[in-house]
Amino acid sequence: MKRGHFDKPLMLLIALLVVGGCLIFASAAFGLLARGSTDMSSVVFNHLVLGVGLGLVAMVGFAFFDYRLLRPYAIHIFVLALIGTAAVFVPHLGFSHGGGRRWISIAHISLQPSEGLKLAAILMAAAYFSSMRKQVESFKYGFGGFAAILAAPVLILIAQPDLGTLGVICFSVAAIFFAAGASWKQILASILIGIIALTILAAWRPYVRDRITTFFDPSKGQQSQAYQIKQSLIAVGSGGFTGRGLGQGIQKFTYLPEPMGDSIFAVAGEEMGFIGTVSIVLLFLAFALRGYSIGTRSPDMFGSLLAIGISTYLVVEAFINIAAMLGVAPLTGIPLTFMSQGGSAMLASLAAAGVLLNISRQRRAHSQG
């Protein structure tokens, strides 16, 4: 088959987000260094070497690997990802941090296996709905398949708990389901069940209720979740229109929690100002539009749904993080795509971007053939 070229606008967007993210991460890292952190070297190694370094290798590998070869193994990859995510409950392998049991430690290197589950769930949903395209409108194969794909991730991620990751998976799989031809009745049923499930979860899990309560009334959680939102808003607000300048931020040295992690957007806001933060949002919007455009012109249904799922995953994750830092959504603890600290998250994001690049290449090859 005649091979096409990679989508240049998509490549440019990925490059801008990754390079920009590394610059902001480097600036935020000085905040951790100034606070006298003893694990600075391991944090930087985990992010830049295991995350960015291996992530770029994975991205290039998937960019040249025909995505269609993944389809027959979607169920196997999904099951392995579920087993890996559940491995956090294995004694002496999984460990807890920040109130959640989401990590495993192998050879003194910490990994968050649920990051791989995001791409695995998208792959599974794309494979299933592309094979059931004529039966999607039936509740048995449409909504039933949608619920079956989400069932195991829901159980495992609620047990950890990791509702941020679960939310990203639900949004991504739902986007695939809707794009595959779900009826309005199925869409409304999905939304209704989601609202009921969240209500039950808030009643069952106090920390979920606390985050929702804090979101609507920040004064009730000044020393917990609301504290992070307050400090984030102070950082973003102090940046003004043009920002203090890259590396010149103050909040990362003092009161801003997780400046390299959840709060890295606040660091960007203080140092790059309104112009910088709007630019970040526009880059992610452009990424989503480009990804969906690639999906609509994919040579096959599987590639189309896969592109839509990946684009939704990478952009929704970013927007949930940004919304939380601006106080317009509850805190979830998920990272800012391509920017926040986290080797596992960066590796998974870049691998997913590689698959999207390959879909763009196959699409161009098909159009040129």
VOFIDO-508051 format. One record per residue: x, y, z of N, C-alpha, C in turn. Coordinates in pm, whole numbers, plus 50000, padded with zeros to 5 digits. Atoms other than C-alpha are relative to their C-alpha. Layout:
REM residues N
XYZXYZXYZ...
//
This chain:
REM residues 369
500844988150000500005000050000500895012550000499284987450001501165035249928499865006950135500024994049867502135052350251499825015049991500214985749996500975087150341500945006750098499184992249908502565114650543499195002950127500664996649875501815123550902499365013849988500714987350001499425152050966500885010850065499054989949951501725182351001499395009350106500594991649893499295204751195499914992750133500075007849876498785176751449501384998650062498635001149950502545171651479500445013150065499634987049945503005208951537499325002450134500744998249875500315209651806500604991650112499385008749900501875179951988501325005850045498694994349968505325196051969499875012350089500204987949919504055229352106499564996750141500505003749868502205212752393501084993150084498975007249925505085189652491501165009150038498894990849970507855215752463499575010650099500514990149906505725242052634499804994050138500185006849871504845216852904501314997750072498695002349938508515208752966500565013050058499524987049950509345245853006499275003950128500784996749880506515251153254500364990450114499605009949898507465218953437501345003750062498684996249950511085230553465499905011950095500194988449913509945263653612499364995950131500685004649878507605246353858500934991850088499085008449924510405222653959500865008250096499214991549911512335251854108499245002750130500794998249879509465256354351500204988550096499785011749917509895220854478501425000050056498604999549957513675225654496500185010150113499884989649897513305257654699499354995950131500665004749878511035239754946500824989450072499115009649935513885216055027499594985749980500425013750025512395184954870501214990849988498895009650001514595154454916499914990249883500155009550111513205134954619499935006949866500034992150122513745161454354500534992349880499385007150112516015139854139499104988849949500875011050042513595110354137498765005249929501184994250064510655132754046500325004349858499594995350132512505148753756500334988249909499665011950079513845115053639498744992949954501245007050032510395099253652499225007249890500774992350097508835127453449500725001349866499314997050124511505136453196500554987649929499415011950061513155102553140498944989449972501005010450018510355077453199498765005249929501204994450062507565100853092500255005449861499764993650129508815123652815500894991449911499075007950080511755101952702499384987449942500645012350048510015068252685498705003149926501244996250067506805085852584500235003649854499684996550139508425100252271500374987649919499685012650067509825065952188498714992449967501295006750022506325051152230499205007049891500744992450100504805079052021500514996949860499425003150131507215073051733499684985749960500305014050030506695035451759498584998149954501405001450038502905037851747499685007849872500244992350122503065064251473500314992049875499635008150116504715038951242499364986150003500645013149986502715008851367498565001149954501354999250056499545002951165498964997350110500975001149891496725009051415499004988749977500975010550031494524983551236500434986350051499505012749946496764955651365499644998450148500385000649859495614964351719498594994550019501415003349986491974956751649499754985550046500285013849956492094918351681500414997350145499495002349864493904921652015499425009950102500584989849912491704949052166499534994150132500525006149878490014925652414501144995250090498865004749922493374910852522500715011750069499364988149944494914945452573499165005850113500924994649899491844956652767500064991750129499955008849883491914926352999501335001450074498704998249938495654930353061500085013450075500024986949935495104967353142499184999550129500825001549880492354958053388500764992550110499205007549902494624932453557501095008850058498964990949953497414958053576499465010550095500614989949914495084984053726499594994050134500395006849876493804958853982501214995650082498795004549930497404949854072500405009250115499674990849890497544980254301499544994650134500505005849876495664959354557500844988150048499125011049961498394932654565500975004850108499094995849892500324934954897501465000249953498574998250029503934947054866500275004049855499844995250137503324956854503499345013549983500694987350005500714984054521500205008050128499874991749881500955013554758499095012249989500914988649992498855043154870500765013250008499444986549991499545080254837498875009949981501014989650012497335110454894498574995150013501355004949978494355089755005499504990049898500435009650101494285066554706501044989149979499095011150029495775032654624500014998249848500024999450146496665038654260501334996549936498665001750055500335030154220500574986250033499215011949971502584999954196501475003949993498574997249999506304999554264500764987949948499185010650061508654979154044501425005349988498594995950003512424981854096500165014550040499944986549944511915013854297499475010749905500634990750093510035029554006498494998850017501445000249980506415039554071499275002049868500814999450120503815034453799498535000950037501434999349980500135043053776499334992649885500515008250111498655014553568498675004649941501294995450052495255031453533500175009349881499764991550116496855055253282499934991849872500085008750117497235026253041498604995149973501385004650016493635016253103499195009849916500734990050080492455048752941500064996349852499845003350141493885039552602499434986249969500525013650021492955002752643498485000149989501464999250005489295011552711499535006349869500334993550128489215034452407500174990149886499735010050103490735007052193498904989449999501055010149989488174981952322498675005449946501274994150044485235005452262499995001949848499924997950145486415014051909499874986949925500075013250064486854977251822498574994450008501335005749981483464967351965498965007349914501064992750069481324995151819500205000349848499785000850145482994993351477499544986549945500485013250043482044956451463498494998650016501445000649974478494963151591499265012049940500534987350052477794993751377498544999149956501385001550045474514979751241499024997150114500865003549887473234970651588500155009850117499744990349893474335001151788498715005950055501234993649955470815015451803499144991050088500755008949911469514984751987500585001150141499534998749862469694986752366500904988350041499235011949961471084951552391501455001249959498634999550051474144956652173500615013950008499504986449990474404994452191500285004050143499844996049860473785005552546500574988650084499485011549926474494970252672501504998649986498565000550023477934970152513500725011450069499444988249934478625005352642500154997550150499975002849856477744994752998500994988950034499115011349974479704962152972501465004349996498624995350010482904980152865500395008050124499694991449886482655004553157499894992850135500295006749873481604979053423501254997350084498805003549925485044966053524500835012350039499294987849959486825000253513499315007450114500754993349893484035014753731500284993450134499795007249874484444987853998501425001850053498604999349957488244988854006500385014250041499574986349974488645026753994499265006250118500704995249880485985033554258500654994350124499345006349885487765009054487501335006550033498654994849973491115026954451500045011750099500894995050105489535054254444500755009349905499414991150100490405073154124498895004549905501164995650077487315091154003500395008849882499544991750111489315114953783500264991549877499725009250111490615086553566498714993649950501275005950038487175070353569499185009749915500744990150076485615102653447500535001549858499404998950134488075105353156499634987949915500375012250074487395069153056498545000449959501444999350032483615074353074499725009849887500194990150105483755105752861500504994849865499395004850125486035089352602499184988849938500805011250051484015057152571498625005049956501294994350039480785077452562500095007149866499814993150128482165098652277500024990149885499965010550102482885066752081498614994249977501355005450007479435052952161499075009249922500874990450069477685084652045500385001249853499544998850139479835087451731499654987749918500325012550070479055051151646498534999349959501404999750041475355059951616499004997250109500945002149890473765057751961498765008649981501264992650012470115068451966499895010250113500204989949897468875098152165499514993850131500465006949879467135074452405501184994250078498825005649934470455057452477500875011050061499224988849948472205090852520499385005450128500704995049882469565103252764500084990150116499895010449897469645070052951501405000150063498634999549950473435072652981500205011850095499864988049916473255107953120499254998250132500815002049880470485098853364500674990250096499325009949915472335068053492501275005950060498804993649948475505088653526499705009150117500394991049892473725114553741499604992150125500435008349887472135087653958501214993550067498815006549946475465069453997500855009850081499224989949929477235101754099499345003750132500744996949878474505109254353500204989150105499805011349908474785074554506501434999850052498595000049961478585077054508500295011050101499794989049906478455110754685499444996650138500595004049872476205095854952500814989050067499275011649948478375064754988501445003550037498614996349978481825080654968500085014550049499984986449945482245110955199500935009549926499054991050065485275124555010499425005649870500654995050121483175127354692499025011150036500944989949953480495146154881500735012750043499234988449953483135168755036500505008449883499494992650116484595177954696498895007649930501134993250062481175186154555499545011750086500394989349907480285206354867500985011649994498974989750008483595225054848499895008049872500144993250129482985233054484498905010650007501114990549993479635249654559500165010150113499784990949888480765265154889501454998650049498585001249966484595269554908500325003450144499714996049862484355284655257499964988250096500115011649910483635249855399501234991049997498845008850007487005235455305501305007749985498854991350018489645262055352501334992850021498735006949973492275237355478500164987449917499895012250080491655209955221499895003549851500104997750144490375210554863499865014849966500224985950030489255246854877501295008050011498724993049985492735257254990500774999749868499285001150127494245244254665499365008949894500684991650097491585261754457500295014750027499744986149963492095294254649501405004349958498634996550035495865293754603500215000149849499915000350146495475284754237499445012949939500614987750051493155314354177500875012250031499084989149966495605337354357501155000449900498885000850093498425325154132499595004749861500474996150133496395328653811499685014849995500374985949997495035362653913501195009250006498824991349986498465376554004500805000749871499274999650127499705368753653499575011449910500484988950082497605396453506499854996349854500205002150143497485400153130501204993249933498815005450067501075391953033500844990850088499265008849911502355373353343501275006250057498774995149937505395377953563501244996549919498855004750078507645360353313500324985750036499705014149977508675323953274501114998650104499035002149892510475312853591499915010250111500064989149903509475344253781498814998950096501155001749912506415330553960500394999150146499754999849855506135333554339499254988950072500845009649928503305310454442500584986050006499445013550001505195278854346501024998050112499025000949893507755286854618499364999350138500614998449867505235291354896498774991250022501255006049956501595281754927499294991149897500715007450103500605265754595500304985050010499775014649989500105227954647500254993849862499745007650123501455204054381500295008849878499754991150113503015230654154500424992749872499625007650120504405203953918498924990149959501055009750026501285182353937498705006449960501344994950031497635192353953499985015049973500064985350004498435229553991500935006349898499034994350094500865233853701499365010749911500674989650079498245253953509500025013250075499934987749920498255278953797501385006349989498654994950020502035282053761500095006949865500014994050134501545288753389499245013150000500804987949995498865314453468500745011650065499254989449932501085333753708501165005049914498794996150073504125333653481499735004449857500304996750140502485336553138498765008749985501144991150000499365356053233498824995149917501215003150076496045357253052500344995249859499615003850137497755355052713500474985549997499455013549998499605323252808498954989450026501015010049967496655305152965498984998449887500925000950114494335313752675500674992449885499265007250105497035301152438499984985050025500045014249966497125267752624498624994249967501365004750028493335264452603499774998949850500185000150145493375273152232500774988649934499225011250053496105247452166499254986850018500765012349977493995220152323498724999649915501174999550087490905231752133500384996449857499535003050134492885230751809500354985149987499675014350000494145195951904498744991649986501265007550008490585183751957499405000849860500574998450133489375198151628500794992349895499175007350096492325183351441499794984950014500215014249976491835149551604498664995249946501325003850050488115148851524499965000549847499934999250146488875159851168500664987649942499335012350043491275130551131499054988250012500965010849980488575107751271498944999549893501064999850101485945119051023500494995749863499455003750131488295111950732500834987250005499265012649988489705078950856499514990049894500405009550104489695050850597499054989050048500905010449950487695027750828499345004750130500794996549882485165028851112500834998650128499175002149881487635015151366500945011850022499094988649989490155042651294499285012850035500804988149972487445069151302499635000750147500405000249859486155058651644501215000950092498784999549920489685053851777500535014350008499544986150002490665089251672499125008850087500934992149920487545103851832500214997250149499785003549859488155084852156501305005750054498714994949956491835094652178499965015250014500094985449995491125131252100499205004550122500824996849883488395131952365500784997850129499205003449881490655115152623501035010850031498904990649975493595139052581499505014150030500484986349982491535170952564499085001350122500874999549883488855163052824500834999650128499115000649884491605153653070500595013850031499414986649982493235187653013498965010050050501014990149964490005207353040499434997750140500445002649863488925189853361501015005750098498954994449914492265199353516499935015250002500054985450009492045235353393498775005450071501244995549936488435238853507500124999450152499845001349855489345226453855500915011050055499084989549956492235251153883499385014049995500704987150010489885279553785498755000450087501135000349907487265268654037498654998249935501295002050067484605259953780499654985249989500295014349993484745222253842500654994650127499405005849879485445200354147501394994449972498665005950014489025188654206499884985049977500015014350027489715154254066501384993750016498655005349986493495150754087500584994949870499425004750126493965142853718500975010549946498954990850045496985158253541499585008649882500174991950121497185185353277500784993049888499435008150107497845165852957501275006349942498714996250056501445167752827500805009650088499324989949920502435190953113500254995950144499875003149858501825178353467501024989150028499115010549952504285157453664499314986549995500565013450004503775120353616500514992349881499435007650109505775095853411498984991349930501005009050059502885071553360499015007649913500974991950075500475098853246500615005249871499334994850120502995114053005500234988949899499765011450089503915079852863498724995949928501285004050059500255070652806499495010449900500484989250087499415104652654500765000349867499204999650123502285104052406499784987449916500315012350075501565067752312498685001749925501304997650065497945077552240500145009749884499764990450108499155107252035500654993149881499385007650108501305082951834498984992249918501065007350071498255061751750499215009749912500754990050077496435093351637500805004349877499154996650115499385102551415499954989149895500055011050095499285068151259498684999749924501304999450069495575071451183500035010849892499894989250099496345104451008500844995649881499145004950107499075087250807499264990149909500765009850078496835058450701498895006749921501064992750070494095082850612500555006649874499394993450115496445102150384500424989749894499605010550094497765069750231498784995149920501235004750064494195058950159499515009949895500484989850092493295092249997500905001349878499064998850110496425091049782500044987549913499915012850071496035054649684499074999149880
//
